[in-house]
Amino acid sequence: MVGSPCSCDSSCENISCAFHVNEATAISATPYKIASLQNFVSHDFDAGELGPAGFSVASVHRIGIFDLRILNLDRHAGNILVKKKGQHENYAAGAAELVPIDHGLCLPECLDDPYFEWLHWPQALIPFSESETEYILNLNPNKDAELLRMELPMLRESSIRVMILCTIFLKQAAIAGLCLADIGAMMTREFRGDEEKPSKLETLCTKAKANLRLTLESSIDNEIEDIFNEVAADLPKLFHRPLNSAKPSKTLKLSSVRSMPGLHGNSSCGDSTSFSVQKNDQESGDMYLGDMSEAEWGVFLESFEKLLPRAFEDSNRRKLGTSCNF
């Protein structure tokens, strides 16, 4: 009976005794909800109530680097709390501590348009310090991905891939000498009149996916050519054998081309996974990274990284009026 005391001693590990029920199945029948537990942060204002003049460069960079990695879609001023540092009575430069909160719209399942409140703050135009650059270059997106998979198993692989992609983008941008504002601008979509243009990051991913599709198609063509070359080399031997002893097995290898294990799953030669991915991207308007196999994902990242140096070089050339190189 529910609520009846257990007659076992304190070392009993029976789950029904521990919860004072006769059947463990009663526990699983209890309705539940998934929720989050948040720690309240005591603060004086949010960033929307103050101008950014009192914020230190380091505090803005710290939040900015974090937002870039997780592709935060909602870093508005109300999600940055401001606390007085020490015994300061005002918010002179460096006297305010910034605390980022509310990360419900981070790590999206596809590339989307982020919102960075700090994007046009003067601190974002200051180059990264040596310690910040060292921190960025030491980031290991694959190691962080394993941590996310272990600690947050409900997080989808597509979201983890967004983090990996954005971290690679951040690392290479820092190497190229771009500042926080430059990087954030390349990840943010442009509005020209009433038309929304894809971000530079999305454009690079579109090119990388196109290169992936060409790579896969080339792999299929090469394997088909190799198979036909093998068959052609065996034709003279076939003519010198009795018909019933000829080996037809060579031509059967063509069926393996249609599967391409590790690259295409079970798709046919004329319908690669990459092609269906591109159709999904066009229909949704966002770049989705979760429908590539592990092998395709590796080829995609390799192509993506090759495109970055030229993109960063073009970004540096297009700077007008404002430069991060003081």
Secondary structure, 3 states (H helix, E strand, C coil): CCCCCCCCCCCCCCHHHHCCCCCCHHHHCCCCCCCCCCCCCCCCEEHHHCCHHHECHHHHHHHHHHHHHHCCCCECHHHEEEEECCCCCCCCCCCEEEEECCCCCCCCCEECCCCEHHHHCHHHHCCCCHHHHHHHHCCCHHHHHHHHHHHCCCCCHHHHHHHHHHHHHHHHHHHCCCCHHHHHHHHCCEEECCEEECCHHHHHHHHHHHHHHHHHHHHHHHHHHHHHHHHHHHHHHHHCCCHHHCCCHHHHCHHHHCCHHHHHCCCCCCCCHHHHHHHHHHHHCCEECCCCCHHHHHHHHHHHHHHHHHHHHHHHHCCCCCCCCC
